[in-house]
Amino acid sequence: MKPTDRIAYAAPQDRAPRPGPNGAKVLVYFVINIEEWGIERPMPRQVLPAPTGLAVVPDVANWAWHEYGMRVGFWRMFKACEARGIKPTLSINANVCNSYPRVAGAARDAGWEFMGHGFRQIPTHQILDQREMVRDAVETIRAFTGKPPAGWLGPGLTQTLDTSDILAEHGIRYCADWVVDDVPVPVQTRHGPIWSMPYSVELNDIPMIMVQHHQAEELQARTLAQLDRLLAEAETEGCKVMGLAVHPYISGVPHRIGVLEATLDAIASRPGAVFAQGAEILDWWEAA
């Protein structure tokens, strides 16, 4: 089924405004992505291309780039959230629960929401049995946290035309792969509707810093520009959702973590902006 067959078109002015929970105008969906990069495969992305630009295996340099994020960068982000009382949504390759239990355990014990992000960091299109992969991811997170994930984000936001049906089949309530709106949108599947959660491909440190090569300060400038416009629109159009996505090996390094911390502080200073996990957003949206 094509995406246009799954979602109905709706302009903001054609929807009844929904007041946010407890007076919120913008719910900030803050997502920290943690992944498993197997040394036996080509790396999901590169900061340092090999000579002549060829993809090499093993790619120790780029594996170590990501490994730094899991060993050090994550803990800077963890401290930043803990100091501010923020409980983000953790987009997690499910096997991180097995390969980095210290990281996953800290997030679980701190009350972060676990969102499925595949089983390992491999594009969905390259998975031979997608249904098995989703099942393994859901069950691994369930076993580690005590409850199944409500949400899903494909590795690199990848999915096939069958993915929505498979996710619904395994109890997923929302998916962040479809960045199509500023509010949750129902997505039709063969097993009943799930919801598209507003994520972001632009308030995201991968395209912003590693692809577009902006300075770290662009994260704060772009985030606040988006937030201020959404807050203004919410006055007449109702509560909105703003996704913000970061990765430990990018925003968790020493020369960028200060910008992320300043960005979180600036968000918190805006009246009407409230940090919320994906499942919390969906619970409010379904009840409104």
ZAMARGU-4260 file (C-alpha; in steps of 0.2 Angstrom, whole numbers, plus 5000, padded with zeros to 4 digits):
<rodrens>
0) 5000/5000/5000 | 5007/5017/4995 | 5009/5031/5008 | 4996/5041/5000 | 4984/5027/5002
5) 4987/5026/5020 | 4985/5044/5026 | 4972/5057/5022 | 4976/5075/5017 | 4972/5088/5029
10) 4977/5106/5030 | 4980/5114/5047 | 4965/5126/5045 | 4953/5112/5041 | 4956/5103/5058
15) 4948/5108/5074 | 4961/5116/5086 | 4966/5105/5100 | 4972/5113/5117 | 4987/5105/5124
20) 4989/5096/5140 | 4990/5108/5155 | 4991/5123/5144 | 5005/5117/5133 | 5006/5124/5116
25) 5021/5114/5109 | 5025/5097/5115 | 5044/5094/5112 | 5048/5077/5106 | 5066/5075/5111
30) 5074/5059/5104 | 5091/5052/5108 | 5096/5039/5095 | 5108/5025/5101 | 5113/5011/5089
35) 5124/4996/5086 | 5137/4997/5072 | 5144/4979/5069 | 5162/4980/5064 | 5159/4965/5052
40) 5148/4976/5041 | 5151/4993/5031 | 5148/5007/5043 | 5130/5016/5042 | 5139/5032/5039
45) 5157/5039/5038 | 5165/5054/5046 | 5182/5049/5039 | 5181/5042/5021 | 5195/5029/5017
50) 5208/5033/5004 | 5199/5034/4986 | 5182/5035/4995 | 5179/5016/4995 | 5169/5008/5009
55) 5181/4996/5018 | 5177/4981/5030 | 5183/4982/5044 | 5181/5000/5045 | 5189/5003/5062
60) 5190/5022/5060 | 5172/5025/5058 | 5167/5011/5070 | 5177/5020/5083 | 5169/5036/5079
65) 5152/5028/5084 | 5160/5018/5099 | 5166/5035/5107 | 5147/5040/5107 | 5142/5025/5116
70) 5157/5025/5128 | 5157/5044/5132 | 5145/5055/5122 | 5130/5046/5128 | 5135/5049/5146
75) 5137/5068/5143 | 5119/5068/5136 | 5113/5058/5150 | 5120/5070/5163 | 5112/5085/5153
80) 5095/5077/5154 | 5097/5072/5172 | 5102/5089/5177 | 5086/5097/5169 | 5074/5084/5173
85) 5071/5079/5155 | 5066/5061/5151 | 5068/5059/5132 | 5063/5046/5120 | 5077/5033/5117
90) 5077/5027/5099 | 5086/5011/5101 | 5093/4997/5090 | 5085/4983/5101 | 5101/4973/5102
95) 5109/4988/5111 | 5100/4980/5126 | 5112/4965/5124 | 5128/4974/5118 | 5128/4989/5128
100) 5117/4985/5144 | 5126/4998/5154 | 5119/5012/5142 | 5102/5004/5140 | 5100/5000/5158
105) 5104/5018/5163 | 5091/5025/5151 | 5078/5012/5158 | 5081/5016/5176 | 5080/5035/5173
110) 5062/5032/5165 | 5066/5036/5147 | 5054/5029/5134 | 5061/5015/5123 | 5056/5017/5105
115) 5061/5003/5093 | 5074/5008/5080 | 5077/4991/5071 | 5086/4977/5079 | 5103/4983/5073
120) 5108/4998/5062 | 5104/4990/5045 | 5092/4998/5032 | 5075/4990/5033 | 5076/4986/5014
125) 5091/4975/5017 | 5082/4964/5030 | 5078/4947/5023 | 5064/4944/5035 | 5057/4961/5041
130) 5043/4953/5051 | 5056/4943/5061 | 5067/4958/5064 | 5052/4968/5071 | 5047/4954/5082
135) 5064/4952/5089 | 5066/4970/5092 | 5049/4971/5101 | 5052/4956/5111 | 5070/4961/5116
140) 5064/4978/5122 | 5050/4970/5131 | 5061/4958/5140 | 5074/4972/5145 | 5061/4985/5151
145) 5046/4975/5156 | 5035/4983/5142 | 5034/4983/5123 | 5039/4999/5114 | 5024/5010/5109
150) 5034/5018/5095 | 5046/5014/5080 | 5059/5023/5070 | 5067/5014/5056 | 5086/5014/5055
155) 5089/5030/5044 | 5069/5031/5043 | 5069/5017/5031 | 5054/5006/5028 | 5046/4997/5014
160) 5028/4998/5008 | 5024/4984/5020 | 5032/4990/5036 | 5017/4999/5043 | 5006/4983/5042
165) 5020/4974/5050 | 5022/4987/5064 | 5004/4987/5068 | 5004/4968/5068 | 5017/4968/5082
170) 5008/4981/5093 | 5017/4997/5088 | 5006/5012/5091 | 5016/5025/5082 | 5029/5027/5069
175) 5041/5042/5067 | 5047/5038/5049 | 5034/5049/5041 | 5039/5067/5044 | 5023/5074/5036
180) 5015/5086/5049 | 5016/5095/5065 | 5003/5084/5074 | 5001/5065/5075 | 4992/5059/5059
185) 4983/5042/5058 | 4991/5029/5046 | 4980/5015/5040 | 4986/4997/5040 | 4979/4980/5038
190) 4978/4978/5057 | 4970/4995/5061 | 4977/5012/5062 | 4994/5018/5069 | 5000/5036/5071
195) 5013/5045/5062 | 5023/5055/5076 | 5031/5071/5071 | 5050/5068/5070 | 5062/5079/5061
200) 5075/5077/5047 | 5080/5095/5049 | 5081/5097/5068 | 5093/5082/5067 | 5111/5083/5070
205) 5115/5070/5056 | 5109/5080/5041 | 5113/5097/5050 | 5131/5094/5055 | 5137/5079/5046
210) 5128/5081/5029 | 5126/5100/5028 | 5142/5104/5038 | 5135/5118/5049 | 5143/5123/5065
215) 5136/5116/5081 | 5127/5133/5084 | 5115/5129/5070 | 5106/5117/5081 | 5101/5130/5093
220) 5097/5143/5080 | 5086/5132/5069 | 5078/5123/5084 | 5072/5140/5092 | 5067/5147/5075
225) 5055/5132/5073 | 5049/5132/5091 | 5045/5151/5091 | 5035/5149/5074 | 5025/5134/5081
230) 5022/5143/5097 | 5014/5157/5087 | 5004/5146/5076 | 4997/5136/5091 | 4988/5152/5097
235) 4975/5149/5083 | 4979/5131/5076 | 4980/5122/5093 | 4994/5112/5101 | 5008/5106/5090
240) 5023/5094/5091 | 5041/5098/5087 | 5053/5084/5085 | 5072/5086/5089 | 5084/5072/5086
245) 5102/5069/5091 | 5116/5056/5092 | 5129/5053/5105 | 5144/5052/5093 | 5139/5069/5086
250) 5131/5080/5099 | 5139/5071/5113 | 5157/5076/5109 | 5165/5090/5120 | 5164/5104/5107
255) 5146/5101/5104 | 5138/5096/5120 | 5137/5114/5127 | 5127/5119/5112 | 5114/5105/5115
260) 5113/5110/5134 | 5110/5128/5129 | 5097/5122/5117 | 5088/5112/5130 | 5089/5127/5142
265) 5082/5139/5129 | 5067/5127/5125 | 5063/5126/5143 | 5063/5145/5145 | 5049/5147/5131
270) 5032/5148/5139 | 5021/5134/5132 | 5035/5123/5127 | 5034/5106/5136 | 5046/5091/5134
275) 5035/5075/5131 | 5039/5057/5127 | 5031/5050/5111 | 5019/5038/5121 | 5014/5053/5132
280) 5010/5063/5116 | 5000/5049/5108 | 4990/5046/5124 | 4985/5065/5125 | 4981/5065/5106
285) 4970/5050/5107 | 4961/5057/5122 | 4959/5075/5116
</rodrens>
